[in-house]
Amino acid sequence: MAHTQAQETWRRLKKNHLAMAGGLVVVLLFAVSFLAPWISPHSPNQFHLSQVLEAPSPEHPLGTDELGRDILSRMIYGARISLKVGFVAVGISTLIGVILGAVAGYYGGLLDSLIMRLVDIMLSFPSFFLILAVIALLEPSIWNIMAVIGLTSWMGVARLVRAELLSLKEREFVSAARVLGASDPRIIFRHLLPNAMAPVLVAATLGVAGAILTESALSFLGIGVQPPTPSWGNILTAGKDNIEVAWWLSVFPGLAILITVLSYNLLGEGLREALDPRLRE
């Protein structure tokens, strides 16, 4: 019985237990973010000065911070920030990378050289320090963070799409489309890009993990998501300031970042193996 590409990919992905475990964590993270108002035991910004830096207890399972705010509630709402930053930033970078990579790969010549030199210039800057420099010039906010991460991380996608289109544009179905009078945009977006999206999907999945890690690092440094908005990174900042008396402020958000990034990476690697035609039986 013949299988579609999606069914075949799913069949191969199910065999990868680590990828499925990562996917399960990602789904749970989505569920927690969506249900935050209903499952959060306390308001994330409600403080009690009589409960400052309390250790984990039945009332506060993950303890409280320096203002008496419940850490579990802040981490649940912080998951929303992480997902928002990850997906919006990756959406921006993927859109830019796909367009520039498609133009470079399809047209080639001088246009290809110019776009690839731009990619080389962008890659020559250490990305995190470039983000730090831009954020320092702008007002720290979640929207600026998403935009800056997206605008500084499209180069890998552009290279992937360019490489795919350099191969695909020589295929017979592209020649047939030209003979039938299809325009260049139609050939690119209707015929070429749908056949080049597998590596882009993998890169986007891995990119979400990188964006979450970058946002957490910026918030930890104090130039990311600003208090009182909860973020795993700024919870870690409070943990740094009170590490000798409140270990839970560092351990729990640190574990959340570790597990989330690891899960996206496992899922991305699983998708890479499932979508690679050289590994198909």
N, C-alpha and C positions, 0 to 999 in steps of 0.2 A: 504494500500500500504506500503510495507516494505521500510525502510530507511536505508541507509548505516550509519556507525558510524559518518563519517564526516558530512553528511547531518543532522543527529540528533543533533550533537554538534552545528552546525551552527544555527539550528532552536532554540535551547535553548539559545544560545549566543545572538541571535537577541532580545530575550525577556528581556535581561538585559540592560536597557538603559544606566546605568553608564558605563558598559563595552564597549558598542558601542561608547559612547562619548570618552572614553579613546582611543579606537582603531582609531577613526577618527583623534584625535590629533596626534597619532603616524604616521598615513598615511600622514598627513599634514607636519609633521616634516621631513619625508623621502622626500616628494616633495620639500620642501624648501631647504634641503641639496643638492638634485640633481640639482636643478635649480639655485643654488647660484650665478654662474657667470652671469646669465641673469637677475635675479631679484634684485640683490644687487645694491642699488643706487650709491654706491661709492666703490672704492677699500678699502679693510679692513685695509690696512697699509698706506694709503695715509694720510699724516698729513698736517695741515694748522695751523701754529702758530698764525695766526690772528683770528682763530676760537676756541681757547682753552676754554674748559668747557662751551660751549654754551648750553643753555636750549633747550628742544625740540622745533622745529620750522618746517615750511613746507620744508625747505631744508634738515634739519636733524631731522626726526620725533622723534627719541629717544635721541637727543642731541649729544654732542661730549665729548671726554675724555680730559685728561690733555695734549695731543699732538695734539688736534684738529681732531682726527680721528672719523669718523661717527660710532656711537654705533650700529645702526641698521645693517649696513654692517658687522660689527665685530660679532654681534650676529648670523647673518645668516650663516657666515662661521664657527662660533663657534659651531653651530648645527652639522656640519659635524664631528668635533672633538668628540663631545659627542656620536654620533651614532657609530663612528669608535671604540672608546674606549669601549663602551657598548657591541657591538656585538663581537668584537675580544676577549675581556676579557672573556665574557660569553662562547664563543666558546671553548676557552682553558679550562676553568673550567668544562664545560659540558663534553668535550672529556675525560679529566682525571677522572672525577667522574663516568661517565658511564663505562669506562674500569675497574677501580678498584672496583666499586660496583658490576659489573657483575661477575668478578672473585671471589669476596668474597661471593656473594650470591649463585653462582652455585657450587663452589667447597667446601665451608664451611671449617670446621676443623681448622687446624693450620693456613692456609693461610687467612681464614676469620678473625681469632683472630688477626693476625699481621696487617692486613689492618685496622681493626676497632680500634686497639690501635694507629695506625698512625693517624687516624681520630681524636681520643680523644686528642692526643698530639697537633695536629693543632688547634683544637677547644679551647684548654686551653690558647692559646695566644690571647689577644685582637687583632682582625684582623687589625684594622686601625693602631694601634701602630706597629704591625709587618710590615705592608706595609711601614709606615714611616721609620722604621729602615732599611729596604732593599733599599728603594729609596735613603736614605741618603748615602748609600755605593756605589750606582751606579750613573752614569751621568743622571740627570733628562731629560727624553725625552718621547715622546708619546709611543714609542715602549716598553721602559722599564716599563712604567706605565701599559700598557695593559698586558704585561707578568706577572708582579708582582700581579696585581689584579686577573688574571686568576689562577695563581699558589697558591693563598691563599684563594680561595673561592669555591673549588670543593667538600668540605666535605659534604655539604647538599645533593648534587646530588648523591654522592656515597652512602649515607645512604638510599636515596629513591630507587635507583636501586637495592641495596642489598635486601631491604625489599620486593620489587616486585618479584625478582627472587627466594627468599626463598619460596614464595607462588606458583609461576608459575611452578617451576621445578618439583613439585609433580603432575602436571596435566597429564591426559592421553595422550595428544598429544606429550608431551616430551618423555614419555615411548615408544610411537609408533615410534618416530624418532630414538630412541636408537635401537629399534628392527630392524629397517630398515638399521642400520649401519651408521647413521649420526655421524660425528665427533663432539667433544665438541665445537670447534669454530663455526661450522655450527648451532648447536642447540642454542648456545648463541645468535649469530648475526642474524640468519634467523628466529628462532622460538620464542625465549624468549624476546629479546630486543624490537622488534616491538610491543609486547603486554605490554611493561613496559614504553613506552615513554610518555604516557599522563601526569603523574606527573612531568616528566623531562621537558616537554614543559612549564608547569606552572612555575616550578622553574627557567627555563631559562628566561622567560618573566619578572619575578620579579627580577631576577639577573641583567638584563640590567639596571633597575632603580637603583639598588644598585651600579653598576659600574659607572654609570653617576654621581651619588652623590659623590662617592669616588674620581673620577677624578676632579670634581669641587672643593672638599675640598683640595685636594693636590695642585691644581693650585692656589687656594686662599692663601695657605700657602707659595707659591713660589717654591715648589719642584715638580710641575706637568708640564703641558705644558708650555714651556718657550716663553716669548715674543720674537719677535713680532707676533708669531702665535696666532690668536685670540682663546680664550676659555672663556666660561661663568665664570669660576672660576677666571681667571686672570683679567677679566673685573671687577669682584667684588672686587678684590684687589685694583684697582684704585678707586673704590667707597669708600672703607674703608679709603683711604688716603685723600679723598676729600668729605667726607660725609656731612660736614657742609655747603658746597657751591654747591655741585652737587648731589642732591638726586637721579637723574635719573641713575647714574652709579651703584647704589645699587639696586634700585627698579626693573628695567627691567630685568637684568640678574637673579636676585633672583626669580622673577615671572616665568621666563623661566624654571629655574631648578625645581621650585615647580610644575608647570603645567606638565612638562615632566615626572617627577618621579611619580606624582599622576596618570597620564594617564596610565603609564606602570603598576602600582599597580592595578588600576581598571580593566585593561584588563586581568592581571594575575588572579585576583580573579574571574572575569567572566569566564575565561577558566577553573578554578578549579571547579566552580559550574557546568559548562556545561559538563565537562568530568567525573564528579563523578557519577558512576552508581547508587549510593544510592539515588540520587536526581532525577532520571529519573522517569517520570510519567508511 
